[in-house]
């Protein structure tokens, strides 16, 4: 996205914010609550603002601009964003929710080489995982599951069912 487009979108963003404030200020100035029509108008403006903000943030290549600025120092960002566009770092809670694994299980799998290694963020205790690597791990697990033969239903050798027990025991 070029600079002119970003400036135009930012201006539209400010206009939407001002319109939302005007709707609320008019009702407040008149000493009343928002009417249903004003509530619908505010919700529509808020939704448009959220969409515009999301698009503006998504299309702003922060990593790429930082890479150009730091290229002369050989900074890691000089390599640019990873292939595939925007990359996200997931903290351990998000990884745990996404994979269904507990924190100790994640760390054990990392130590054993069965799970992607984390990326150090600000300190040795602040780590995260690349979302693409976690997604690849999940995809690999699903592929392994699909390649296995389906499990056969095992017959329990435990307590027999009531119907089977009644027919086997004619005394009752």
N, CA, C and O of each residue as an XYZ file, in Angstrom:
688
protein
N       0.850     -1.166      0.000
C       0.000      0.000      0.000
C       0.897      1.230      0.000
O       1.806      1.345      0.822
N       0.638      2.142     -0.919
C       1.502      3.314     -0.999
C       1.087      4.365      0.035
O       0.045      4.255      0.681
N       1.926      5.373      0.165
C       1.730      6.395      1.192
C       0.444      7.177      0.967
O      -0.263      7.489      1.925
N       0.132      7.497     -0.275
C      -1.089      8.259     -0.565
C      -2.331      7.496     -0.119
O      -3.250      8.081      0.456
N      -2.359      6.200     -0.380
C      -3.506      5.388      0.052
C      -3.616      5.341      1.560
O      -4.712      5.427      2.116
N      -2.462      5.201      2.231
C      -2.482      5.168      3.692
C      -2.986      6.479      4.263
O      -3.751      6.483      5.227
N      -2.568      7.592      3.678
C      -3.009      8.907      4.150
C      -4.517      9.048      3.943
O      -5.218      9.543      4.826
N      -5.019      8.620      2.789
C      -6.452      8.700      2.511
C      -7.245      7.826      3.478
O      -8.291      8.240      3.978
N      -6.747      6.614      3.741
C      -7.444      5.727      4.676
C      -7.412      6.283      6.092
O      -8.390      6.160      6.829
N      -6.303      6.890      6.475
C      -6.203      7.486      7.808
C      -7.176      8.656      7.937
O      -7.785      8.838      8.991
N      -7.328      9.449      6.878
C      -8.283     10.558      6.891
C      -9.709     10.020      7.025
O     -10.516     10.563      7.780
N     -10.009      8.957      6.294
C     -11.341      8.343      6.404
C     -11.567      7.791      7.804
O     -12.672      7.870      8.340
N     -10.519      7.233      8.392
C     -10.595      6.707      9.756
C     -10.956      7.830     10.735
O     -11.820      7.657     11.595
N     -10.290      8.978     10.596
C     -10.573     10.119     11.471
C     -12.002     10.624     11.253
O     -12.677     11.000     12.211
N     -12.466     10.636      9.997
C     -13.823     11.094      9.698
C     -14.868     10.169     10.329
O     -15.870     10.640     10.866
N     -14.637      8.864     10.266
C     -15.569      7.917     10.890
C     -15.598      8.088     12.405
O     -16.665      8.047     13.018
N     -14.435      8.277     13.001
C     -14.372      8.493     14.454
C     -15.127      9.756     14.834
O     -15.855      9.773     15.826
N     -14.954     10.822     14.042
C     -15.648     12.084     14.317
C     -17.158     11.911     14.179
O     -17.921     12.471     14.967
N     -17.591     11.146     13.192
C     -19.021     10.925     12.996
C     -19.623     10.174     14.176
O     -20.731     10.489     14.610
N     -18.911      9.192     14.696
C     -19.378      8.446     15.872
C     -19.500      9.385     17.056
O     -20.497      9.349     17.777
N     -18.496     10.223     17.263
C     -18.526     11.174     18.376
C     -19.668     12.169     18.217
O     -20.298     12.539     19.208
N     -19.953     12.621     16.968
C     -21.046     13.567     16.723
C     -22.387     12.970     17.093
O     -23.207     13.636     17.725
N     -22.627     11.720     16.709
C     -23.903     11.071     17.029
C     -24.097     11.024     18.540
O     -25.177     11.338     19.039
N     -23.052     10.635     19.268
C     -23.156     10.544     20.721
C     -23.265     11.921     21.369
O     -24.000     12.089     22.342
N     -22.535     12.916     20.836
C     -22.553     14.267     21.401
C     -23.910     14.931     21.205
O     -24.381     15.644     22.092
N     -24.546     14.707     20.055
C     -25.862     15.306     19.806
C     -26.877     14.830     20.836
O     -27.639     15.630     21.379
N     -26.887     13.539     21.103
C     -27.830     12.999     22.083
C     -27.509     13.515     23.480
O     -28.415     13.844     24.246
N     -26.248     13.584     23.805
C     -25.843     14.058     25.133
C     -26.199     15.533     25.308
O     -26.664     15.934     26.375
N     -25.984     16.346     24.263
C     -26.265     17.770     24.321
C     -27.764     18.004     24.539
O     -28.164     18.940     25.231
N     -28.581     17.138     23.937
C     -30.028     17.267     24.092
C     -30.524     16.602     25.374
O     -31.719     16.629     25.668
N     -29.616     16.010     26.127
C     -29.971     15.403     27.413
C     -30.835     14.167     27.286
O     -31.733     13.951     28.099
N     -30.579     13.365     26.291
C     -31.360     12.150     26.082
C     -30.436     11.007     25.684
O     -29.267     11.209     25.355
N     -30.983      9.822     25.723
C     -30.230      8.662     25.269
C     -30.302      8.548     23.754
O     -31.022      9.297     23.093
N     -29.566      7.627     23.232
C     -29.567      7.418     21.784
C     -30.865      6.734     21.356
O     -31.341      5.810     22.014
N     -31.423      7.201     20.247
C     -32.602      6.538     19.687
C     -32.147      5.258     18.980
O     -30.954      5.033     18.776
N     -33.128      4.424     18.612
C     -32.787      3.179     17.911
C     -32.078      3.474     16.599
O     -31.145      2.770     16.212
N     -32.527      4.516     15.924
C     -31.908      4.905     14.652
C     -30.459      5.350     14.876
O     -29.567      5.003     14.102
N     -30.241      6.117     15.938
C     -28.878      6.581     16.241
C     -27.983      5.428     16.673
O     -26.799      5.397     16.337
N     -28.541      4.489     17.409
C     -27.762      3.311     17.823
C     -27.355      2.512     16.592
O     -26.208      2.077     16.484
N     -28.295      2.316     15.658
C     -27.978      1.580     14.430
C     -26.917      2.323     13.616
O     -26.010      1.714     13.049
N     -27.050      3.660     13.571
C     -26.070      4.464     12.831
C     -24.689      4.346     13.474
O     -23.685      4.185     12.781
N     -24.647      4.429     14.820
C     -23.369      4.322     15.526
C     -22.753      2.945     15.304
O     -21.547      2.839     15.083
N     -23.559      1.897     15.361
C     -23.035      0.540     15.150
C     -22.489      0.372     13.740
O     -21.454     -0.266     13.549
N     -23.177      0.940     12.747
C     -22.705      0.847     11.364
C     -21.385      1.603     11.202
O     -20.462      1.121     10.545
N     -21.305      2.790     11.805
C     -20.063      3.567     11.733
C     -18.924      2.845     12.443
O     -17.794      2.824     11.955
N     -19.224      2.257     13.592
C     -18.204      1.521     14.356
C     -17.712      0.313     13.566
O     -16.515      0.028     13.550
N     -18.625     -0.395     12.915
C     -18.229     -1.559     12.106
C     -17.360     -1.119     10.929
O     -16.359     -1.763     10.614
N     -17.744     -0.025     10.287
C     -16.945      0.476      9.163
C     -15.564      0.908      9.635
O     -14.566      0.671      8.955
N     -15.511      1.546     10.806
C     -14.228      1.973     11.365
C     -13.354      0.770     11.705
O     -12.151      0.785     11.446
N     -13.946     -0.262     12.280
C     -13.185     -1.459     12.629
C     -12.626     -2.131     11.378
O     -11.467     -2.545     11.363
N     -13.432     -2.239     10.342
C     -12.974     -2.842      9.088
C     -11.849     -2.030      8.467
O     -10.845     -2.581      8.017
N     -12.027     -0.715      8.447
C     -11.008      0.162      7.885
C      -9.703      0.068      8.668
O      -8.624     -0.001      8.079
N      -9.803      0.065     10.001
C      -8.609     -0.035     10.842
C      -7.902     -1.364     10.625
O      -6.676     -1.409     10.524
N      -8.680     -2.456     10.552
C      -8.083     -3.767     10.314
C      -7.352     -3.804      8.973
O      -6.230     -4.300      8.881
N      -8.001     -3.274      7.939
C      -7.374     -3.260      6.615
C      -6.124     -2.390      6.601
O      -5.118     -2.741      5.984
N      -6.197     -1.263      7.280
C      -5.048     -0.366      7.332
C      -3.877     -1.024      8.057
O      -2.736     -0.951      7.603
N      -4.166     -1.663      9.180
C      -3.106     -2.336      9.939
C      -2.561     -3.538      9.191
O      -1.358     -3.795      9.227
N      -3.428     -4.277      8.514
C      -2.994     -5.478      7.804
C      -2.114     -5.118      6.614
O      -1.142     -5.813      6.317
N      -2.463     -4.026      5.933
C      -1.721     -3.647      4.732
C      -0.472     -2.831      5.023
O       0.312     -2.563      4.112
N      -0.272     -2.434      6.257
C       0.932     -1.688      6.611
C       2.024     -2.699      6.908
O       1.912     -3.470      7.861
N       3.052     -2.705      6.122
C       4.131     -3.676      6.251
C       5.188     -3.135      7.205
O       6.215     -2.606      6.779
N       4.918     -3.276      8.514
C       5.838     -2.757      9.520
C       7.173     -3.472      9.445
O       8.223     -2.832      9.511
N       7.148     -4.790      9.307
C       8.406     -5.539      9.257
C       9.229     -5.141      8.037
O      10.451     -5.022      8.124
N       8.564     -4.936      6.899
C       9.281     -4.555      5.687
C       9.909     -3.180      5.800
O      11.043     -2.981      5.362
N       9.181     -2.209      6.389
C       9.743     -0.867      6.523
C      10.878     -0.862      7.528
O      11.875     -0.169      7.329
N      10.745     -1.625      8.607
C      11.830     -1.723      9.577
C      13.028     -2.423      8.956
O      14.174     -2.095      9.261
N      12.759     -3.390      8.083
C      13.854     -4.097      7.419
C      14.658     -3.147      6.547
O      15.888     -3.200      6.528
N      13.961     -2.278      5.825
C      14.680     -1.323      4.981
C      15.504     -0.362      5.833
O      16.619     -0.002      5.456
N      14.965      0.057      6.977
C      15.677      1.002      7.834
C      16.900      0.364      8.481
O      17.917      1.029      8.674
N      16.807     -0.929      8.819
C      17.897     -1.602      9.536
C      18.793     -2.433      8.626
O      19.672     -3.141      9.117
N      18.594     -2.366      7.329
C      19.338     -3.222      6.404
C      20.835     -2.971      6.490
O      21.627     -3.902      6.344
N      21.229     -1.729      6.726
C      22.661     -1.430      6.747
C      23.353     -2.039      7.957
O      24.576     -2.185      7.947
N      22.612     -2.396      8.996
C      23.216     -3.001     10.189
C      23.169     -4.518     10.155
O      23.665     -5.167     11.076
N      22.590     -5.093      9.121
C      22.506     -6.549      9.042
C      21.520     -7.116     10.042
O      21.651     -8.266     10.462
N      20.550     -6.334     10.423
C      19.559     -6.745     11.406
C      18.727     -7.901     10.863
O      18.588     -8.047      9.649
N      18.180     -8.715     11.744
C      17.391     -9.874     11.331
C      16.182     -9.451     10.503
O      15.756    -10.192      9.616
N      15.626     -8.280     10.776
C      14.483     -7.831     10.004
C      14.847     -7.497      8.561
O      13.968     -7.390      7.706
N      16.151     -7.330      8.287
C      16.575     -7.015      6.931
C      16.217     -8.143      5.971
O      16.109     -7.920      4.765
N      16.033     -9.339      6.492
C      15.639    -10.460      5.629
C      14.190    -10.328      5.201
O      13.751    -11.006      4.273
N      13.444     -9.460      5.870
C      12.047     -9.262      5.525
C      11.162    -10.292      6.181
O      11.644    -11.197      6.863
N       9.883    -10.155      5.979
C       8.960    -11.103      6.588
C       9.114    -12.482      5.964
O       9.547    -12.591      4.817
N       8.776    -13.517      6.682
C       8.885    -14.863      6.148
C       7.984    -15.037      4.931
O       7.036    -14.272      4.754
N       8.262    -16.017      4.100
C       7.406    -16.267      2.944
C       5.976    -16.520      3.396
O       5.738    -17.092      4.460
N       5.046    -16.095      2.589
C       3.656    -16.310      2.935
C       3.023    -15.093      3.573
O       1.864    -15.157      3.983
N       3.727    -14.008      3.671
C       3.116    -12.780      4.175
C       3.369    -12.555      5.644
O       4.492    -12.705      6.125
N       2.330    -12.198      6.347
C       2.448    -11.797      7.743
C       2.597    -13.014      8.639
O       1.875    -14.000      8.492
N       3.531    -12.937      9.558
C       3.811    -14.023     10.487
C       3.410    -13.571     11.882
O       3.591    -12.409     12.245
N       2.873    -14.485     12.649
C       2.446    -14.185     14.000
C       3.230    -15.036     14.979
O       3.601    -16.173     14.688
N       3.472    -14.467     16.136
C       4.106    -15.217     17.213
C       3.049    -15.496     18.259
O       2.359    -14.587     18.721
N       2.929    -16.749     18.626
C       1.959    -17.170     19.626
C       2.661    -17.383     20.959
O       3.703    -18.037     21.006
N       2.116    -16.847     22.033
C       2.651    -17.115     23.360
C       2.170    -18.498     23.795
O       1.325    -19.099     23.131
N       2.703    -19.004     24.906
C       2.457    -20.399     25.263
C       0.983    -20.683     25.510
O       0.514    -21.778     25.197
N       0.235    -19.725     26.066
C      -1.190    -19.986     26.312
C      -1.941    -20.205     24.996
O      -2.789    -21.092     24.894
N      -1.619    -19.388     23.996
C      -2.269    -19.547     22.698
C      -1.877    -20.874     22.061
O      -2.706    -21.542     21.443
N      -0.604    -21.254     22.216
C      -0.149    -22.542     21.671
C      -0.868    -23.681     22.386
O      -1.284    -24.656     21.761
N      -1.006    -23.546     23.688
C      -1.689    -24.571     24.466
C      -3.150    -24.700     24.041
O      -3.661    -25.810     23.894
N      -3.820    -23.566     23.845
C      -5.212    -23.603     23.391
C      -5.328    -24.187     21.995
O      -6.250    -24.953     21.713
N      -4.407    -23.834     21.128
C      -4.467    -24.276     19.732
C      -4.181    -25.766     19.594
O      -4.798    -26.440     18.769
N      -3.246    -26.288     20.397
C      -2.847    -27.689     20.266
C      -3.564    -28.611     21.234
O      -3.642    -29.817     20.999
N      -4.092    -28.055     22.324
C      -4.708    -28.893     23.343
C      -3.699    -29.525     24.279
O      -4.053    -30.403     25.066
N      -2.441    -29.092     24.208
C      -1.394    -29.643     25.064
C      -1.173    -28.743     26.269
O      -1.342    -27.527     26.185
N      -0.795    -29.343     27.386
C      -0.489    -28.546     28.575
C       0.901    -27.935     28.436
O       1.680    -28.325     27.566
N       1.196    -26.988     29.289
C       2.500    -26.316     29.245
C       3.653    -27.301     29.443
O       4.606    -27.278     28.664
N       3.597    -28.165     30.462
C       4.704    -29.120     30.618
C       4.856    -30.067     29.427
O       5.974    -30.425     29.056
N       3.743    -30.470     28.833
C       3.803    -31.360     27.675
C       4.455    -30.663     26.492
O       5.240    -31.268     25.763
N       4.126    -29.379     26.301
C       4.750    -28.615     25.219
C       6.253    -28.563     25.425
O       7.018    -28.832     24.499
N       6.687    -28.215     26.646
C       8.138    -28.103     26.908
C       8.838    -29.446     26.777
O       9.964    -29.512     26.284
N       8.184    -30.518     27.212
C       8.778    -31.853     27.085
C       8.955    -32.209     25.614
O       9.993    -32.740     25.219
N       7.941    -31.917     24.803
C       8.015    -32.214     23.371
C       9.091    -31.369     22.688
O       9.751    -31.842     21.763
N       9.275    -30.123     23.136
C      10.338    -29.273     22.576
C      11.696    -29.880     22.902
O      12.562    -29.980     22.032
N      11.883    -30.288     24.167
C      13.159    -30.906     24.580
C      13.455    -32.166     23.787
O      14.604    -32.427     23.431
N      12.413    -32.951     23.509
C      12.591    -34.211     22.795
C      12.634    -34.026     21.276
O      12.829    -34.995     20.542
N      12.456    -32.802     20.805
C      12.507    -32.535     19.374
C      11.239    -32.906     18.624
O      11.259    -33.043     17.401
N      10.135    -33.072     19.348
C       8.876    -33.455     18.718
C       7.935    -32.276     18.517
O       6.814    -32.450     18.041
N       8.385    -31.073     18.879
C       7.570    -29.865     18.750
C       8.500    -28.723     18.361
O       9.666    -28.735     18.754
N       8.024    -27.736     17.604
C       8.898    -26.636     17.178
C       9.530    -25.908     18.366
O       8.924    -25.778     19.429
N      10.747    -25.442     18.163
C      11.434    -24.696     19.215
C      10.864    -23.294     19.294
O      10.483    -22.721     18.273
N      10.799    -22.727     20.506
C      10.272    -21.370     20.641
C      11.290    -20.317     20.205
O      12.480    -20.595     20.056
N      10.784    -19.110     20.009
C      11.601    -17.960     19.657
C      11.687    -17.084     20.901
O      10.668    -16.786     21.524
N      12.900    -16.671     21.265
C      13.057    -15.794     22.420
C      12.578    -14.397     22.034
O      12.930    -13.889     20.970
N      11.773    -13.775     22.901
C      11.222    -12.466     22.587
C      12.053    -11.364     23.242
O      12.948    -10.813     22.602
N      11.776    -11.037     24.491
C      12.505     -9.939     25.131
C      13.490    -10.410     26.179
O      14.528     -9.783     26.388
N      13.174    -11.500     26.832
C      14.063    -12.054     27.851
C      14.045    -13.565     27.698
O      13.200    -14.099     26.979
N      14.957    -14.263     28.358
C      14.955    -15.728     28.214
C      13.640    -16.386     28.626
O      13.308    -17.465     28.136
N      12.896    -15.748     29.517
C      11.640    -16.356     29.952
C      10.459    -15.959     29.069
O       9.391    -16.564     29.156
N      10.642    -14.959     28.228
C       9.570    -14.533     27.325
C       9.804    -15.162     25.961
O      10.664    -14.724     25.197
N       9.025    -16.195     25.670
C       9.189    -16.907     24.405
C       7.842    -17.046     23.711
O       6.789    -16.888     24.328
N       7.895    -17.343     22.422
C       6.708    -17.591     21.643
C       7.042    -18.522     20.493
O       8.209    -18.808     20.227
N       6.024    -18.984     19.828
C       6.218    -19.900     18.711
C       5.654    -19.248     17.460
O       4.641    -18.551     17.518
N       6.311    -19.474     16.331
C       5.786    -18.973     15.066
C       4.497    -19.723     14.761
O       4.453    -20.952     14.816
N       3.458    -18.977     14.441
C       2.149    -19.581     14.176
C       2.223    -20.585     13.031
O       1.561    -21.622     13.065
N       3.027    -20.274     12.021
C       3.128    -21.185     10.877
C       3.746    -22.518     11.294
O       3.333    -23.570     10.806
N       4.729    -22.482     12.190
C       5.354    -23.734     12.642
C       4.380    -24.566     13.470
O       4.349    -25.791     13.349
N       3.587    -23.906     14.308
C       2.590    -24.636     15.100
C       1.530    -25.219     14.166
O       1.106    -26.362     14.338
N       1.105    -24.431     13.178
C       0.124    -24.933     12.203
C       0.685    -26.129     11.427
O      -0.026    -27.106     11.191
N       1.959    -26.053     11.032
C       2.589    -27.177     10.322
C       2.647    -28.409     11.208
O       2.419    -29.521     10.733
N       2.949    -28.229     12.495
C       2.999    -29.350     13.430
C       1.624    -30.011     13.518
O       1.516    -31.236     13.492
N       0.577    -29.192     13.621
C      -0.787    -29.728     13.702
C      -1.130    -30.471     12.410
O      -1.702    -31.561     12.452
N      -0.783    -29.884     11.267
C      -1.050    -30.520      9.979
C      -0.336    -31.854      9.867
O      -0.897    -32.823      9.355
N       0.907    -31.910     10.347
C       1.667    -33.158     10.324
C       1.000    -34.216     11.189
O       0.909    -35.381     10.802
N       0.534    -33.801     12.368
C      -0.144    -34.751     13.251
C      -1.406    -35.309     12.596
O      -1.689    -36.503     12.702
N      -2.162    -34.446     11.922
C      -3.379    -34.894     11.253
C      -3.025    -35.852     10.113
O      -3.697    -36.865      9.920
N      -1.967    -35.530      9.357
C      -1.545    -36.409      8.265
C      -1.107    -37.769      8.803
O      -1.411    -38.798      8.201
N      -0.393    -37.784      9.936
C       0.012    -39.055     10.535
C      -1.209    -39.866     10.946
O      -1.248    -41.081     10.755
N      -2.199    -39.193     11.507
C      -3.421    -39.887     11.909
C      -4.122    -40.487     10.700
O      -4.610    -41.615     10.755
N      -4.171    -39.730      9.606
C      -4.876    -40.195      8.417
C      -4.159    -41.348      7.725
O      -4.795    -42.131      7.020
N      -2.847    -41.465      7.913
C      -2.087    -42.539      7.285
C      -2.194    -43.843      8.057
O      -1.953    -44.914      7.500
N      -2.552    -43.766      9.332
C      -2.669    -44.975     10.137
C      -3.930    -45.734      9.753
O      -4.919    -45.155      9.304
N      -3.864    -47.042      9.942
C      -5.059    -47.848      9.704
C      -6.069    -47.523     10.793
O      -5.701    -47.262     11.938
N      -7.346    -47.541     10.426
C      -8.355    -47.245     11.447
C      -8.322    -48.290     12.551
O      -8.096    -49.475     12.305
N      -8.550    -47.830     13.756
C      -8.566    -48.756     14.899
C      -9.790    -49.653     14.821
O     -10.881    -49.229     14.441
N      -9.574    -50.876     15.183
C     -10.702    -51.802     15.248
C     -11.323    -51.676     16.630
O     -10.636    -51.468     17.630
N     -12.626    -51.807     16.653
C     -13.321    -51.737     17.942
C     -12.941    -52.972     18.750
O     -13.125    -54.104     18.302
N     -12.421    -52.745     19.919
C     -12.044    -53.870     20.775
C     -13.243    -54.293     21.599
O     -14.062    -53.469     22.006
N     -13.331    -55.566     21.833
C     -14.418    -56.081     22.655
C     -13.941    -56.151     24.086
O     -12.893    -56.722     24.387
N     -14.714    -55.569     24.943
C     -14.353    -55.531     26.347
C     -14.473    -56.914     26.965
O     -15.429    -57.646     26.707
N     -13.505    -57.252     27.771
C     -13.577    -58.521     28.501
C     -14.124    -58.291     29.898
O     -14.097    -59.179     30.750
N     -14.614    -57.093     30.113
C     -15.141    -56.738     31.428
C     -16.504    -57.348     31.683
O     -16.843    -58.399     31.138
N     -17.243    -56.708     32.479
C     -18.556    -57.174     32.905
C     -19.483    -57.285     31.693
O     -19.551    -56.357     30.887
N     -20.206    -58.419     31.549
C     -21.088    -58.585     30.400
C     -22.301    -57.664     30.509
O     -22.686    -57.240     31.599
N     -22.890    -57.369     29.359
C     -24.080    -56.529     29.341
C     -25.244    -57.257     29.978
O     -25.237    -58.483     30.090
N     -26.246    -56.497     30.394
C     -27.391    -57.080     31.092
C     -28.131    -58.099     30.229
O     -28.492    -59.173     30.712
N     -28.360    -57.773     28.959
C     -29.079    -58.689     28.076
C     -28.309    -59.979     27.889
O     -28.896    -61.061     27.899
N     -27.004    -59.877     27.717
C     -26.179    -61.059     27.554
C     -26.119    -61.835     28.858
O     -26.093    -63.066     28.842
N     -26.098    -61.148     29.966
C     -26.023    -61.801     31.270
C     -27.314    -62.540     31.565
O     -27.281    -63.618     32.158
N     -28.457    -61.982     31.163
C     -29.747    -62.626     31.411
C     -29.888    -63.899     30.597
O     -30.398    -64.900     31.101
N     -29.445    -63.879     29.343
C     -29.567    -65.064     28.516
C     -28.553    -66.133     28.940
O     -28.789    -67.323     28.734
N     -27.458    -65.726     29.515
C     -26.448    -66.686     29.958
C     -26.815    -67.242     31.320
O     -26.315    -68.302     31.698
N     -27.656    -66.576     32.056
C     -28.040    -66.956     33.415
C     -29.555    -67.207     33.463
O     -30.294    -66.302     33.852
N     -30.049    -68.397     33.085
C     -31.503    -68.625     33.036
C     -32.152    -68.743     34.404
O     -33.365    -68.947     34.452
N     -31.442    -68.632     35.518
C     -31.994    -68.790     36.857
C     -32.931    -67.645     37.221
O     -33.839    -67.840     38.029
N     -32.743    -66.479     36.662
C     -33.567    -65.334     37.077
C     -34.862    -65.216     36.367
O     -35.632    -64.294     36.635
